[in-house]
């Protein structure tokens, strides 16, 4: 940027010194200004000095120029010189005088005033100008006239001073008698001065620090003059005034005009600060200048400087999208590209701001990626599998940005294979073969079913169809069972999710191999049986139950014939399959039915489990299988706070522990959400998301910023669901915190 200046880097004193030097160069070309000074009248004092060539022995001064306010402004006002009483004589040519000096660079061109006198024995009053030839009087009186009379005198080439002398107007070898007191007086002087020097001006400060500027910018200004002094300074932007500083001057309003009350009414060196609001100007380059005006009307200006202004944020990114195929991906690495909007005369794009949000309340917070005209974000990593949203907006080099202009780019990552398990066939001669498919992220996408005789090598594909199930992210892969000859057949399911992760199994949910046996016609078909089972725990019973961490449950049911009669003394096989991530292995228990076919098994504390019950058949009874039951165990978690009362703006420290039980804390720590209870909706809302260490302990901090009055806030910690965490979401007991506004 041309003409850039630093604010404090440029010393004002140096600027004033340079400006004074410039005055000498510009004076010859300047058109002189004029100003007037009022003296001794109009409630104005006198900027004059008095001197006595006799050393004070023969004359004395008498000055009174400012009478009390409210009365006649000339009542009693005077500047007089008296001969001293008690003195006999004064030598010829000796005098006393009042003198008004023109400031450097100026000259007196006219004086107007009132004079009167009482004069005896050779004493005279003379009023005149001091020029190159010395003192030249334009008024002279040798007799007494006590009536104040007006006078006016002009000086074509200007004089350096005006003097009012009381003089012994005889030769130096003679003397004047002082027996009678003589005096001369003046008042109501209007002195006109010509000022031929141009003041110097300078400007610097924050606005000139380089780069793009916005908002209110501070500037440092200064000026210097050798004549009448600086009256005011004006800063312009593109020729329009944006700031005005008026400096203190010794002036008074007299006769409809401003007159100085001193011969140099204003300061010769000034400095100050101004605040420039750039928001009133368009984005782009602008010219800034500063000028000062002295009391006589002479104007001096610094040169124009170019500054760059931008107060408006960029528009939203255009056509933002991830590189590569859209949808779910198995690899955790994304690059997002976009096109920048046209900035025109405004500052270039300085970078992009992005914010990633996703499952379980994840929020990365706003992050800035610098780079002029940046059009991409590379190597974006998601914290884990799931569907995330990338909010993206732009920041220009002036620092302007608008989060409301953000565009949303979906990013979906899934590297977890789907789950698949065959369902137990319906009866000994099923017509369908089914497998249950689940995937917690991208969802089931496709699947195939195969079968072969147990003694064969080659698989045969079945015409399978993937059908969505009522539960989210689950489906059933089913195919009609062909007419199979006698023998034992094994089955295989191959599935894939939408991200391309694959899984294959040949087993049921209880871990047993998926087989179907076809009997020859000569084999005897046994009597049908039916198996009933349910879980008891928590506050009820059913096929699915949820219990607290560390609590037990029970499994119960009944084995009956087709007609409903109970089958006593039969052995049942119960398979307990812990959820993924549990340390406990799959367990197999056996129970015998009671007299009415009933059975019961106590289930001790542990992780969540899937439980299957099977009757293998015996004594002419067909086997029976119960669909798997699900026992869900909530996570165990505690929460503590370092205080229960605090003030808005203070930090609350929270800590607690997730109980692992029969599980290992995930490698990255267990995900814990700190939640508060929203009274209006009666729902728990997340405020902080954190992870525990490898022992399950966690810490978090939260600052209440917007609470006014007194609020009682209920908080709890919730261990949220995660892949390979064998517990259902569980929460701590609530903790109540009182927050008072400042």
Secondary structure, 3 states (H helix, E strand, C coil): CCCCCCCCCCCHHHHHHHHHHHHHHHHHHCCCEEEEEEECECCECCCCEEEECCCCCCEEEEEECCCCCCCCCCCCCEEEEEECCCCCEEECCCEEEEEEECCCCEEEEEEEEEEEEECCCCEEEEEEEEECCEEEEEEEECCCEEEEEEEEEEEEEEECEEEEEEEECCCCCCEEECCCCCEEEEEEEEEEEEECCCCEEEEECHHHCCCEECCEEEEEEEEECCCCCEEEEEEEECCEEEEEEECCECEEEECCEEEECCCCCECCEEEEEEEEEHHHCCCEEEEEEEEEEECCCCEEECCCEEEEECCCCCCCCEEEEECCCCCEECCCCEEEEEECCCCCCCCCEEEEEEEEECHHHCECCCEEEECCCCCEEEEECCCCCEEEEEEEEEEECCCCECHHHCEEEEEEECCCCCEEEECCCCCCCCCEEEEEEECCCCCEEEEEEEEEECCCCCCEEECCEEEECCCCCEEEEEEECCCCCCEEEEEEEEEEECCCCEEEECEECCCCECEEEECCCCCCCCECEEEEEEEEECCEEECEEEECCCCCEEEEEEEEECCCCECCCCEEEEEEEECCCECCCCEEEEEECCCCCEEEEEECCCCCEEEEEEECCCCCECCEEEEEEEEEEECEEEEEECCCEEECCCEEEEEEEEECCCECCCCCCCEEEEEEEECCCCEEEEEEEEECCCCCEEEEEEECCCCCCEEEEEEEEEECCCCCCCCECEECCCEEEEEECC
